[in-house]
Amino acid sequence: MFRRIFEFATNHPRSTFRGTMVFLISIVILQNYESTSIDFLFWTLADSPKIFVILISMLIGALVWEMYRPASFMALNKH
């Protein structure tokens, strides 16, 4: 049985990678589904799942990175 699994994994690396990633992402989602609240200055967001807080934080971080990245790379290329 393990030999068949190993043969499938070596013959189909993309499918194996996708399946592994889906499995790991589902574990992260299930572990972070409990509710939490966020306090920001005078604003409070209550009872939102942790996974949404994590994803929104990642999205905001990516947007900030994309806004400031071109300026830093253009400064490096001028020298």
Secondary structure, 3 states (H helix, E strand, C coil): CHHHHHHHHHHCHHHHHHHHHHHHHHHHHHHCCCEEEEEECCEEEEEEEHHHHHHHHHHHHHHHHHHHHHHHHHHHHCC
